[in-house]
């Protein structure tokens, strides 16, 4: 029997890190963020059915590149390894290139990511060229909830899919030049609204050679869609979820549908190993608690905010959180502590085997 020493070493390292993070989680401000979500703008040019950000007025004085660089240069963020730039729609900012360059200057080792609806595709291409020419890697997530008019219907803007298709062609050309420096993929939001379009979206992804990440629909303050139920138990939706590759997030989603909304409980590391920075400068724990501000970077330093009374009170709320399916928050929590994932599958080996068989994996 061949022993994979690297794999064993990785498991050992992850286990030790999990013990450390779980212990430090009990001490306010002891852990520092490794992942950051930055809301570049809260203005949006989409008209999505499942999200209401576009209906809001938006902030007129968002953080400038200079303010952002100063914020990220604070010692609190020295361990950041990934910055996910979201909106609204980030490409609405005419200074998008300056924003990314500011991030790189402050945190040159951090992986920079852009999430876009592709409605202004040229600006995404211009950003990619500007960063790649400087040797700065970039990852891009493109929203796609169907093919052709199906995508346009969900996103509320006619011609959106055509612009997605054009953007993919242009990024493919750039990837041939810059190889691993550029990565991009599709993000598909699975709900009763889009379930009929999942397979066609996956097939389109295969056709153009782009991975499709299926994300469970969720309600959150961030999306301004609280009370909009689009993921209720539905046989078609259940079958679609069961067809996806096994993952802890998908298993939690399936459990929530099969056991009347009950999520698999896990220790959340929001405002511990990750957080979000709003376009107005507020530091908040996550997308679900998007209105829970620990402080504003225009008034206090990030380090002061991290150790503040407000942050301590929010962490108490997080300890009692019922859980979520957000790919960022839940995924980063699992990376911070692997015990919930290990525990779930050790307790439910038959469930894991069943899921593999349902997906045709032996």
C-alpha positions, 0 to 999 in steps of 0.5 A: 500500500502506497502512503501519500506522505504529502496528503498525511502532512496536509491533514495533520497541518489542517488538524493542528490549524483547526485546533488553534483557530477553534481555541482562539475563536473564544478570545475576541480579536485574537484571530486576524482575517485571511479573507476579505470581501470588499463591496466596491459599489452598492450600485447595480445595473442589473435588474435581478429577480432574486436580488434587490440591490439595484432598487437601492439609491446607493452610496454617493461617496464610496471609499476612494482607492487612496482610502482603500490602500490606507485601510488595507495597509493596517496591520490587521490585514497583513495576513489577507490571502484573498480579496473578493471584489463585489457589488452591486456591480464593480465595473460601474466604478470608472476607477476600478483599475486604481482600486485593484492597484491600490489593493495590490500595493497594500497586499502584494501577496493577496489573490485579487478576485472580481465578481461581475455581471458582464454588462460592461464587459470592456471594462473587465477586459481593460482591467484584466489587461492592465493587471496582467501586463504588470504581472498581477494575477486576477480571478474573475467570476461571471454571473450566469443563470441560463443561456440566451434569453433565459439568462436575460430574463432572470437578470432583467436586462436584454442582451446580457447573455450576449455580453457574457459570451463576448467577455468569455471569448476575450478572456479566453484570448488573454488566458492563452497569453497569460496562462495561470495568471488569469482564471475565470468561471461562471457563478450560477444561482440555483433556485426554483427560478433557475432550476430549469436552466441549470443543465443548459448552463453547465453544457454551455460552460463545457462548450466554452471551457469554463467551470460553472460553480452552482451556488444555492440561493440564499436570503440575506440583508446584503441582497435585500431579499429577506422574505423572498422564498426561492429555495423551498422544498421542490422535487425538481430543485431537490433532484438538481441539488442531488446531482451536484458533486458531493460537498459539505455546503451542498449536503447542508443545503439538502438537509435544509430542504429534507429536514424543514430548513434545518442547516448543519451547525458549524462554528462560524469564523465571521469577524474572526478569519474573514469579514466584509468591507462595505463601500462606505467604509463599514467593517461587517462580519459577513453578507448575512449580517451586512447591517451589523457594523463594527465601525467605520474605517473613516473614523477608526483604524481597522485594528481599533474596530477589530478590538472594539466593544461593537465587534465583541457584541457582534461576535456574540451574535455570530456564536448563536448564528443558525448557519448559512449556505454562503459560499464565502462565509461557510467555505472560509469557516470550513477552511478555518476549522475542518472538524464540522466537515470531518464530523459530519461524514464520520457520523454519516458515512452511509449518507456520503456513499448514497450521495456518491451513488446518486451522482454516478460516482462509485 
